[in-house]
Amino acid sequence: MIDLSAREREHEHAPPKRPWLTNLRQDVPASLVVFLVAVPLSLGIALASGAPIVAGLVAAVVGGIVAGLLGGSPLQVSGPAAGLTVIVAETIAQFGWATTCAITMLAGALQILLGLSRIARAALAISPAIVHGMLAGIGLTIVLAQLHVVLGGTAQSSPVDNILQLPHQLLHAHGAATALGLATLAILVGWGRLPAAVRRIPGPLVAICVVTGVSVLFGLYVPRVEVPESVLQVRFVPEFPSGGWFDFGVAVVTVALVTSVQSLLSAMATDKMHDGQRTDLDRELIGQGAANAVSGALGGLPVAAVIVRSSANIASGARTRASAVLHGVWILLFVAVLAGVLRDIPLAALAGLLVHVGAKLVNFGQIEQVRKHGDLPVYLVTLAGVVGLDLLTGVLLGIAAAVLLMLRRVLWSGIRAEVGADGWRVVIEGALSALSLPRLSVVLSGIPRGTRVTLELVVDYLDHAAFDALSAWQHSHESSGGTVLIDEIGHPWFEQGKSDEPTVHKGRVRPVLPRWFAPWSQWQSAHAGTHVPAQRTDSSMRRGVAEFERRTSLLVKPILGRLADVHEPQTLFLTCGDARIVPNLITSSGPGDLFTVRNIGNLVPDHATCAGGADASIGASLEFAVDVLKVREIVVCGHSSCGAMKALLKGAPENAPALQSWLRHAEPSLVRAKENPPLTIEGCLPPAAADQLALHNVLQQLERLREYPTIARAEARGEVELMGMYFDVGAARVHLYDTESGLFGAAGHVVAAD
């Protein structure tokens, strides 16, 4: 029984012997769903492009089989895309259908070269606002053109003409065609509101089948799809132009780039829909190129990844690339067996489908995202260019708008002048470049001559033109009897320029400590007298407070505002009063995190002495932290080069009786250091005797803490944890005591081990 049970469990968890069969059970149904979605869309896109209707089906077959087999995105489905209709329509109008096939074929070859060059990710540098604006422009172009067909007319040559002719078309609508087109739209719009079980059948398929059935049943005389008698025997031979090679080359590059960008962005979106294998972008580009080369050679439309079909594929449970390939096979079989059915489809029905598809390309959710990111101008410029001019010009205008917007953001500088008790202050923030000189000259010219001016530079870049402008103004102002004091916060761009060693690249900027942490001696000595001239107000403390009020206060006000009536620190931090120890810095904490107690040598008097003597403040702090604030941990932090430990070894000065009295609390640490083996830091002995004593002192104070009833009770209940810490000042390293090994180890290693 035991052996049988073990075998059953092993069999239960073993991988399937034929995983391809398991995957096929998911891929076949998914491929059928995608097939049903693809057929009407392929026909509609061919109609909107002005290409032969069969060209859409050829592209669907090739996209499914070739791109499905060779592409780098296993679950992505390719075929003719609505986003390419405007490009294809313009190309056909300029070159004719046979030459357009040659353009598609060469565009595919270019895509293969780009994929082999492994630069697929470079296409992702195009702003999403440009892509969404392009798709929205294409969508509007499709809607404006196909509305004429829905109304029983014919589309004009440009979106602008379609807009101008639309009122006339509305007044002269053809009854039967218009009714069929509007019925198609009504079904597509209402289909999304039906129960999920019904929506498993693709809405476009239902709309086309229902409207076609009605038109045949009632014998309506409307324009219908034209299909050759024998679809499989149709021959499309790509032709190269006899002249105009530059325009021909531009068309090849345009088709290659647009199909590549759409396919790569679709692949990135598809990856977010499933947890399986991620897309190999370079391989995807090669697969798309191969599909376009084959499609162009066989007389098909340009091929690209289609997010509608890909999402339907994933939602239907597809597991592998077999689903995309099979969907192409089903379309091929459909063309071979049921091509005659296509002749019954009214053009108005396909036009209604395209109006719906085009309207969905104007995605209001994406518009809102673009607006939130501040890229709405790029989106609108691209959209207007695509609709008002042509697709390539619209995209180029969008790229130009994106570059200008990026330059504005990167080279932005805030420049303002303010006057106070210490004279004028000119504050310059951001990147100061030649583009900012008009604004800079206006501000500087408004400062009265002969005045005291502090030039506060908080810049992350300063180019040559801006440096020259500041230097010239400084010289001019000082020549008129004024004073100019330079106060640079961060990297000294202006100072480096003055010393004839200008910083040219941001990569060469040396890190500078922010003033909220940097010692007064570091930043105030470089700008002595830059704030107020009076002797009494020239102290480091007053200047530091002034700096806080001017720069830091607004930054921390939201946090401190929330903490105004809340005091819930997590940690009691007992450390030395040494000015080099900054608890919030070495613990990466902020306001409200640490309840800090500091004294000479981070000492804890014994409980008996602390209970009612002069040292009762320590006991009061411990009780308040544990019983009232309910801190969850208590840290004792010693440090290297501690003056208290040195005084303990050498003796306190005779003229410091209070210090001598206080250091008696550390005498047990001396005894501990003598009676116990030396302590190490990461396996190494500290070089100084005072540092070795500081390590033992940390452990001694932890024992002292456990003598306090308040702490002993809380630790016994598991409500508080005691921790030993040692800070090496010179190395800027924090070490935590490990009770199991008895060693002080690097804090980073302790965190990683947890």
C-alpha positions in Angstrom: 0.0 0.0 0.0 2.8 2.4 0.9 4.7 1.8 -2.3 1.5 2.2 -4.4 0.7 5.5 -2.7 4.2 6.8 -3.4 3.9 5.8 -7.0 0.5 7.6 -7.3 2.0 10.8 -5.7 4.9 10.6 -8.1 2.7 10.2 -11.1 0.4 13.0 -9.9 3.3 15.6 -9.8 5.2 14.3 -12.8 5.1 16.5 -15.9 2.8 15.2 -18.7 4.4 12.8 -21.0 3.0 14.5 -24.1 2.9 18.3 -23.3 2.4 19.2 -26.9 -0.9 17.3 -26.9 -2.0 19.2 -23.7 -1.1 22.5 -25.3 -2.9 21.6 -28.5 -6.1 21.1 -26.6 -5.9 24.8 -25.6 -4.4 26.1 -28.8 -6.9 24.7 -31.3 -10.0 26.4 -29.7 -8.1 29.6 -29.3 -7.0 29.5 -33.0 -10.6 29.1 -34.1 -11.7 32.2 -32.1 -8.9 34.3 -33.6 -9.8 33.0 -37.0 -13.4 34.2 -36.6 -12.1 37.6 -35.4 -9.6 37.9 -38.2 -11.6 37.2 -41.3 -14.1 40.1 -41.2 -11.3 42.5 -40.0 -9.0 41.5 -42.8 -11.7 42.1 -45.4 -12.5 45.5 -43.9 -8.9 46.6 -43.7 -8.4 45.6 -47.4 -11.4 47.6 -48.3 -10.3 50.7 -46.3 -6.8 50.5 -47.9 -8.1 50.5 -51.5 -6.4 47.1 -52.1 -8.0 44.0 -53.6 -10.2 42.3 -51.0 -8.2 39.1 -51.2 -5.0 41.0 -50.3 -6.3 41.2 -46.7 -6.8 37.4 -46.5 -3.4 36.8 -48.0 -1.8 39.0 -45.3 -3.8 37.2 -42.6 -2.7 33.8 -43.8 1.0 34.8 -44.1 0.9 36.8 -40.9 -0.5 33.8 -39.0 1.8 31.1 -40.4 5.1 32.9 -41.2 5.2 35.4 -38.3 3.7 32.8 -36.0 6.5 30.3 -36.8 9.4 32.7 -36.9 8.4 35.6 -34.6 9.8 36.1 -31.1 6.4 36.6 -29.3 4.8 33.1 -29.0 1.3 34.3 -28.3 1.2 37.3 -30.5 -1.0 37.2 -33.7 -0.1 39.1 -36.9 -1.9 40.1 -40.0 -3.2 43.2 -41.8 -3.6 46.0 -39.2 -6.0 48.9 -39.1 -3.1 51.2 -38.2 -1.6 50.7 -41.6 -4.6 51.5 -43.7 -3.7 55.2 -44.3 -0.1 54.3 -45.3 -1.2 51.6 -47.7 -4.0 53.8 -49.2 -1.5 56.6 -49.8 1.1 54.2 -51.2 -1.4 52.6 -53.6 -2.7 56.0 -54.7 0.9 57.1 -55.5 2.5 53.9 -56.9 -0.3 51.5 -57.8 -1.0 48.1 -56.3 1.7 46.0 -58.0 4.5 48.5 -56.8 2.9 48.6 -53.3 3.5 44.8 -53.2 7.2 45.4 -54.1 7.4 48.1 -51.3 5.9 45.6 -48.8 8.4 43.0 -49.9 11.4 45.3 -49.5 10.1 46.6 -46.2 10.1 43.1 -45.0 13.7 42.6 -46.1 14.7 45.9 -44.2 12.9 44.6 -41.1 15.0 41.4 -41.3 18.2 43.4 -41.5 17.1 45.5 -38.5 16.4 42.4 -36.5 19.7 40.9 -37.4 21.4 44.1 -36.3 19.9 43.6 -32.9 18.5 47.2 -32.6 14.9 46.3 -32.1 14.7 48.0 -28.7 15.7 51.3 -30.4 12.2 51.5 -31.9 10.9 51.7 -28.3 12.5 55.1 -27.9 9.6 56.7 -29.8 7.3 58.4 -27.4 4.1 56.6 -26.6 2.3 59.9 -27.2 3.4 59.8 -30.9 2.3 56.2 -31.3 -1.1 56.8 -29.7 -1.5 60.1 -31.6 -0.7 58.3 -34.9 -3.2 55.6 -34.2 -5.8 58.1 -33.2 -5.2 60.0 -36.4 -5.4 56.8 -38.4 -8.6 56.0 -36.6 -10.2 59.4 -37.4 -9.1 59.0 -41.0 -10.7 55.6 -41.2 -14.0 56.8 -39.6 -14.2 59.9 -41.9 -13.6 57.8 -45.0 -15.9 54.8 -44.2 -18.8 57.0 -43.0 -19.2 57.9 -46.7 -19.4 54.2 -47.6 -21.9 53.5 -44.7 -24.0 56.3 -46.1 -23.9 54.7 -49.6 -21.3 57.0 -51.2 -17.6 56.8 -51.8 -14.7 58.0 -49.7 -12.9 61.1 -50.9 -9.1 61.3 -51.4 -8.2 63.0 -48.1 -9.6 63.3 -44.6 -10.1 67.0 -45.1 -12.2 66.4 -48.2 -14.1 63.7 -46.3 -15.0 66.3 -43.7 -16.1 68.9 -46.2 -18.2 66.4 -48.2 -19.8 64.8 -45.1 -22.8 67.2 -44.8 -23.7 66.6 -48.5 -23.4 62.9 -48.0 -25.7 63.0 -44.9 -28.3 64.8 -47.0 -28.1 62.3 -49.8 -27.8 59.0 -47.8 -28.7 55.8 -49.6 -31.4 54.0 -47.7 -30.5 50.3 -47.9 -26.7 50.7 -47.7 -27.1 53.2 -44.8 -29.5 50.9 -42.9 -27.0 48.0 -43.3 -24.0 50.0 -42.2 -25.9 51.5 -39.2 -27.2 48.0 -38.2 -23.6 46.7 -38.3 -22.5 49.6 -36.0 -25.5 48.9 -33.6 -24.6 45.3 -33.3 -20.9 46.0 -32.6 -21.7 48.7 -30.0 -24.4 46.6 -28.2 -22.4 43.3 -28.3 -20.1 44.5 -25.5 -23.1 44.9 -23.2 -24.3 41.3 -23.6 -23.5 38.5 -21.1 -20.0 37.0 -21.2 -21.3 33.7 -22.4 -22.8 35.3 -25.5 -19.7 37.5 -26.1 -17.5 34.4 -26.5 -18.7 34.6 -30.2 -16.7 37.5 -31.8 -18.9 40.6 -32.3 -17.5 41.4 -35.8 -18.3 37.9 -37.0 -21.9 38.2 -35.7 -22.4 41.7 -37.2 -21.1 40.7 -40.6 -23.1 37.4 -40.7 -26.4 39.0 -39.5 -26.2 42.0 -41.8 -25.2 39.9 -44.8 -28.0 37.4 -44.1 -30.6 40.2 -43.9 -29.4 41.7 -47.1 -29.6 38.4 -49.0 -32.9 37.4 -47.4 -34.6 40.6 -48.5 -32.7 40.8 -51.8 -31.4 44.3 -51.1 -29.5 45.8 -54.1 -26.3 47.2 -52.5 -22.6 47.2 -53.5 -21.0 44.0 -52.3 -17.5 42.5 -52.0 -15.9 41.6 -55.3 -13.9 38.4 -55.3 -12.3 36.6 -58.3 -13.9 33.3 -59.3 -10.8 31.2 -58.3 -9.1 33.0 -55.4 -6.1 30.6 -55.2 -5.3 31.1 -58.9 -5.0 34.8 -58.7 -1.5 36.0 -59.5 0.0 39.1 -58.0 3.5 40.0 -59.3 5.3 42.8 -57.5 6.6 45.5 -59.9 9.4 48.0 -59.4 8.8 51.5 -60.6 10.4 52.9 -63.7 11.4 56.1 -61.8 10.9 58.1 -58.6 13.2 56.0 -56.7 13.6 58.4 -53.8 9.9 58.4 -53.1 9.9 54.6 -53.5 12.7 54.3 -50.9 10.9 56.6 -48.5 7.8 54.4 -48.8 9.8 51.3 -48.1 11.4 52.8 -45.0 8.0 54.2 -43.8 6.2 50.9 -44.1 9.2 49.1 -42.4 9.4 51.5 -39.5 5.6 51.8 -38.8 5.0 48.0 -39.0 8.1 47.5 -36.8 7.1 50.0 -34.1 3.5 48.7 -34.0 4.6 45.1 -33.8 7.2 45.8 -31.0 4.8 47.9 -29.0 2.1 45.2 -29.4 4.6 42.6 -28.2 5.4 44.6 -25.1 1.6 44.9 -24.4 1.1 41.2 -25.1 3.7 40.3 -22.6 1.7 42.1 -19.9 -1.3 39.8 -20.5 0.3 36.5 -19.7 3.0 34.9 -17.4 4.6 32.8 -20.1 7.7 33.3 -22.2 8.8 36.9 -22.8 9.2 38.3 -26.3 12.6 38.2 -28.1 12.2 41.6 -29.8 15.0 41.0 -32.4 13.5 37.7 -33.4 10.1 39.2 -33.5 11.4 41.8 -36.0 12.9 39.1 -38.1 9.6 37.2 -38.1 7.6 40.2 -39.0 10.1 41.0 -41.8 9.8 37.5 -43.2 6.0 37.7 -43.2 6.0 41.1 -45.0 8.5 39.7 -47.6 6.3 36.7 -48.3 3.0 38.7 -48.2 4.3 41.3 -50.6 5.6 38.6 -53.0 2.1 36.9 -52.9 0.1 40.1 -53.3 -0.9 40.7 -49.7 -1.1 43.8 -47.5 1.7 44.7 -45.2 1.7 42.6 -42.0 2.1 43.7 -38.4 1.2 42.4 -35.0 -2.5 43.1 -34.1 -3.3 43.7 -30.4 -7.0 42.9 -30.9 -6.2 39.4 -32.3 -3.4 38.8 -29.8 -5.6 39.7 -26.8 -8.3 37.4 -28.1 -5.8 34.6 -28.5 -4.6 34.9 -24.9 -8.1 35.4 -23.5 -9.1 32.2 -25.3 -6.4 30.1 -23.5 -3.7 29.8 -26.1 -0.5 28.2 -24.8 2.0 28.2 -27.7 2.7 29.7 -31.1 0.7 26.9 -32.6 -2.5 28.9 -32.1 -1.3 31.8 -34.3 -0.1 29.3 -36.9 -3.4 27.4 -36.9 -5.5 30.5 -37.2 -3.6 31.2 -40.5 -4.3 27.7 -41.7 -8.0 28.0 -41.0 -8.1 31.3 -43.0 -6.4 29.5 -45.9 -8.9 26.7 -45.8 -11.7 29.2 -45.7 -10.4 31.0 -48.7 -10.0 27.7 -50.6 -13.5 26.3 -49.8 -15.8 29.2 -48.9 -14.5 32.2 -50.9 -17.8 32.5 -52.8 -19.5 33.4 -49.5 -17.5 36.6 -49.5 -19.4 37.9 -52.5 -22.6 38.3 -50.5 -21.1 40.7 -47.9 -22.3 44.3 -48.4 -19.5 46.9 -48.5 -21.6 49.0 -46.1 -21.4 46.2 -43.5 -17.6 46.2 -43.8 -17.6 50.0 -43.7 -19.6 49.9 -40.5 -17.1 47.5 -39.0 -14.3 49.8 -40.0 -16.0 52.8 -38.4 -16.2 50.9 -35.2 -12.5 49.8 -35.4 -11.4 53.3 -36.3 -13.3 54.8 -33.4 -11.7 52.4 -31.0 -8.3 53.6 -32.1 -9.1 56.9 -30.5 -8.6 55.5 -27.0 -9.7 58.0 -24.3 -8.0 56.1 -21.6 -4.7 56.5 -23.4 -5.4 60.2 -24.0 -5.9 60.6 -20.2 -2.6 58.8 -19.5 -0.8 61.0 -22.1 -2.3 64.1 -20.4 -1.2 63.0 -17.0 2.4 62.6 -18.2 2.3 66.1 -19.8 2.6 64.8 -23.4 -0.8 65.9 -24.7 0.8 68.5 -27.1 2.8 65.8 -28.7 -0.3 63.7 -29.1 -2.4 66.5 -30.6 0.4 67.6 -33.0 0.8 64.0 -34.3 -3.0 63.5 -34.6 -3.5 66.8 -36.4 -0.6 66.1 -38.8 -1.8 62.6 -39.7 -5.4 63.8 -40.3 -4.6 67.2 -42.0 -1.4 66.3 -44.0 -0.3 62.6 -44.2 0.9 59.9 -41.9 4.7 60.3 -42.3 4.5 64.1 -42.0 2.3 63.7 -38.9 4.7 61.3 -37.2 7.7 63.6 -38.1 5.8 66.6 -36.6 5.1 64.5 -33.5 8.8 63.6 -33.1 9.8 67.2 -33.5 7.2 68.2 -30.9 8.5 65.5 -28.5 12.1 66.7 -29.0 11.2 70.3 -28.2 9.2 69.3 -25.2 12.1 67.1 -24.0 14.5 70.0 -24.4 12.3 72.3 -22.5 12.1 69.8 -19.6 15.7 68.9 -19.6 17.0 72.5 -20.0 14.4 74.1 -17.8 15.6 76.7 -15.3 13.7 78.5 -12.7 15.0 82.1 -12.3 13.6 84.5 -9.7 14.8 87.5 -7.7 13.8 88.4 -4.2 14.9 91.1 -1.8 15.4 90.8 2.0 17.3 92.2 5.0 20.5 90.9 3.6 20.0 92.4 0.1 19.0 90.9 -3.1 19.0 87.2 -3.8 18.8 85.7 -7.3 17.8 82.0 -7.2 18.5 79.9 -10.3 17.4 76.3 -10.4 17.5 73.5 -13.0 19.7 73.5 -16.1 21.0 77.0 -17.1 21.7 77.1 -20.8 21.6 79.5 -23.7 17.8 78.9 -24.0 17.4 80.5 -20.6 19.4 83.6 -21.3 16.4 85.8 -22.3 14.7 85.1 -19.0 18.0 85.5 -17.1 18.8 88.9 -18.6 15.3 90.2 -17.7 15.7 89.2 -14.1 19.3 90.5 -13.7 18.5 93.8 -15.4 15.8 94.4 -12.8 18.3 94.5 -9.9 19.4 98.0 -8.8 23.1 98.8 -9.4 25.4 99.1 -6.5 23.4 96.7 -4.3 24.5 93.6 -2.4 23.4 90.4 -4.4 23.7 86.8 -3.5 23.6 84.6 -6.6 22.2 81.2 -5.5 22.9 78.5 -8.1 21.1 75.3 -7.7 21.8 74.0 -11.2 22.5 70.6 -12.6 24.0 72.0 -15.8 25.7 75.2 -16.8 26.7 75.7 -20.4 29.3 78.1 -21.8 26.8 80.8 -22.9 25.2 80.9 -19.5 28.5 81.0 -17.8 29.6 84.0 -19.9 26.4 85.8 -19.2 26.7 85.4 -15.5 30.4 86.3 -15.4 29.8 89.4 -17.5 26.9 90.5 -15.3 28.9 89.9 -12.1 31.8 92.0 -13.4 29.4 94.8 -14.5 27.6 94.8 -11.2 30.8 94.9 -9.1 32.2 97.7 -11.3 29.2 99.8 -10.3 30.0 99.4 -6.6 27.8 96.4 -5.9 28.7 93.2 -4.3 28.0 89.7 -5.8 28.3 86.7 -3.6 28.2 83.3 -5.3 26.3 80.6 -3.3 26.4 77.3 -5.3 24.4 74.4 -3.9 25.5 71.1 -5.3 28.3 70.8 -7.9 30.3 74.0 -8.3 29.6 74.6 -12.0 30.3 78.4 -11.9 33.3 78.0 -9.6 34.8 75.4 -11.9 34.3 77.8 -14.8 35.9 80.7 -12.9 39.0 78.5 -12.1 39.3 77.8 -15.9 38.3 74.1 -15.3 34.7 74.1 -16.5 32.7 70.9 -16.2 31.5 69.9 -19.6 29.7 66.6 -19.1 27.2 65.7 -16.3 29.0 62.4 -16.0 32.0 64.3 -14.6 30.0 65.9 -11.8 31.4 65.0 -8.4 28.9 64.0 -5.7 28.2 66.7 -3.2 26.6 66.2 0.2 23.2 68.0 0.6 23.3 70.8 3.1 20.8 69.2 5.4 23.6 66.8 6.2 26.9 68.4 5.2 28.8 69.9 8.2 28.7 73.7 8.5 32.4 73.8 8.0 32.0 72.3 4.5 29.4 74.6 3.0 29.5 77.8 5.1 33.2 78.3 4.9 32.9 78.4 1.1 30.2 81.1 1.3 31.3 83.1 4.3 29.1 86.1 4.7 26.7 85.3 2.0 23.6 85.6 4.1 23.7 88.5 6.5 26.5 91.0 7.1 25.9 91.7 10.8 28.4 90.0 13.2 25.8 88.7 15.6 23.7 87.0 13.0 26.7 85.6 11.2 27.0 82.5 13.5 27.0 79.0 11.9 23.8 78.1 13.9 21.9 81.1 12.7 22.9 80.6 9.1 22.0 76.9 9.3 18.6 77.8 10.6 18.1 80.3 7.8 19.1 77.6 5.3 16.5 75.3 6.9 13.8 77.9 6.7 14.6 78.7 3.1 15.1 75.2 1.6 14.2 72.4 4.0 11.2 73.5 5.8 8.8 73.3 2.8 10.1 69.8 2.0 9.5 68.3 5.5 6.4 70.3 6.4 4.0 67.6 5.0 5.6 64.9 7.0 5.8 66.9 10.2 2.3 68.1 9.7 1.1 64.5 9.8 3.2 63.9 12.9 2.1 67.0 14.8 -0.2 65.1 17.1 1.3 61.6 16.6 4.3 60.3 18.5 4.8 56.6 17.8 8.5 55.8 17.4 9.5 52.2 16.7 12.9 52.3 18.3 14.6 53.6 21.4 18.1 54.6 20.2 20.6 55.0 23.1 23.9 56.5 21.8 26.8 58.7 22.6 26.6 62.5 22.5 29.5 62.6 20.1 28.7 65.2 17.4 29.9 62.8 14.7 27.1 60.3 15.3 23.9 61.2 13.5 21.4 58.5 14.4 18.8 59.2 11.6 21.6 59.2 9.0 23.1 55.8 9.9 19.7 54.2 10.3 18.1 55.8 7.2 15.2 57.0 9.4 13.3 60.2 9.6 11.1 62.3 11.8 9.0 60.2 14.2 11.1 56.9 13.9 13.6 57.1 16.7 13.2 58.1 20.3 16.8 59.1 20.9 18.6 59.2 24.3 22.2 60.5 24.2 24.8 60.8 26.9 28.6 60.6 27.3 29.7 57.1 26.3 26.1 55.7 25.7 26.0 54.5 29.3 23.1 53.1 31.3 23.4 53.6 35.1 22.5 50.6 37.2 18.8 50.5 38.2 19.4 51.1 41.9 21.4 54.3 41.2 18.9 55.5 38.5 15.8 54.9 40.6 16.0 58.0 42.8 19.3 59.7 42.1 20.7 62.4 39.9 20.7 59.9 37.0 16.9 59.3 37.1 16.5 60.9 33.6 17.8 57.7 32.0 15.3 55.5 33.9 12.5 58.0 33.1 13.4 57.9 29.4 13.4 54.0 29.4 10.1 53.7 31.1 8.5 56.3 28.9 9.7 54.6 25.7 8.8 51.1 26.7 5.6 51.6 28.8 4.1 54.6 27.2 5.4 54.8 23.6 5.5 51.0 23.2 8.8 50.9 21.2 9.5 47.5 19.7 13.3 47.6 19.9 16.0 49.2 22.0 19.4 49.9 20.4 22.7 50.6 22.2 25.1 52.2 19.7 28.7 52.7 20.4 31.3 54.1 18.0 35.0 54.3 17.2 37.3 56.9 18.6 35.0 57.5 21.5 36.3 60.3 23.9 34.5 58.6 26.8 36.3 55.3 26.2 39.6 57.1 26.0 39.0 59.0 29.2 38.0 55.7 30.9 41.4 54.2 29.9 43.5 57.2 30.6 41.5 58.9 33.3 39.2 61.8 33.1 40.6 65.4 33.5 41.0 66.5 37.1 39.0 69.7 36.4 35.9 67.7 35.3 34.5 66.2 38.5 31.0 65.6 37.0 32.6 63.7 34.1 34.6 61.6 36.6 31.4 60.8 38.5 29.5 59.9 35.3 32.3 57.6 34.0 32.0 55.4 37.1 28.9 53.9 35.3 31.4 52.5 32.7 33.8 50.8 35.1 32.0 47.4 34.7 32.8 47.7 31.0 36.5 48.0 31.9 36.2 44.8 34.0 34.4 43.0 31.2 37.1 43.9 28.6 39.8 42.5 30.9 38.0 39.3 31.8 36.6 38.3 28.4 38.3 37.5 25.1 38.7 40.4 22.6 35.7 41.1 20.4 36.1 41.3 16.6 34.4 43.3 13.8 33.8 41.1 10.8 36.6 38.8 12.1 39.2 41.5 12.6 40.3 43.1 15.9 39.9 46.9 16.1 43.3 48.7 16.0 42.8 50.9 19.1 42.2 49.8 22.7 39.5 52.4 23.1 37.6 50.8 20.2 37.9 47.4 21.7 36.5 48.8 25.0 33.7 50.5 23.1 32.6 47.0 21.8 32.5 45.5 25.3 30.8 48.7 26.5 27.9 48.1 24.1 27.3 44.6 25.5 27.7 45.7 29.1 25.0 48.4 28.6 22.7 45.8 27.1 23.0 43.7 30.3 22.4 46.8 32.3 19.2 47.5 30.4 17.9 44.0 31.2 18.2 44.9 35.0 15.4 47.4 34.6 12.1 45.7 35.5 10.2 47.6 32.7 12.5 46.2 30.0 12.8 42.8 31.6 9.0 42.3 31.6 8.6 43.6 28.0 11.5 41.4 26.7 10.0 38.3 28.5 6.6 39.0 26.8 8.4 39.3 23.4 7.3 42.9 23.1 10.7 44.4 22.7 14.1 43.4 21.2 17.5 44.6 22.4 20.2 45.2 19.8 23.9 46.1 20.0 25.3 48.4 17.3 28.8 49.8 16.6 29.5 52.6 14.2 33.0 52.9 12.6 33.2 56.7 12.0 36.2 56.7 9.7 34.9 53.8 7.5 31.3 55.0 7.7 30.2 51.4 8.4 27.5 50.1 10.8 28.0 46.8 12.5 25.4 44.8 14.5 26.0 42.3 17.2 25.0 38.7 16.5 24.2 36.9 19.8 24.6 33.4 18.2 28.1 33.9 16.9 29.2 36.5 19.5 30.6 38.7 16.7 29.9 42.2 15.3 29.0 41.8 11.6 28.2 44.2 8.8 24.6 45.4 9.0 24.1 44.7 5.3 25.0 41.1 5.7 22.6 40.7 8.6 19.7 42.2 6.6 20.5 39.9 3.6 20.5 36.9 5.9 17.0 37.6 7.1 
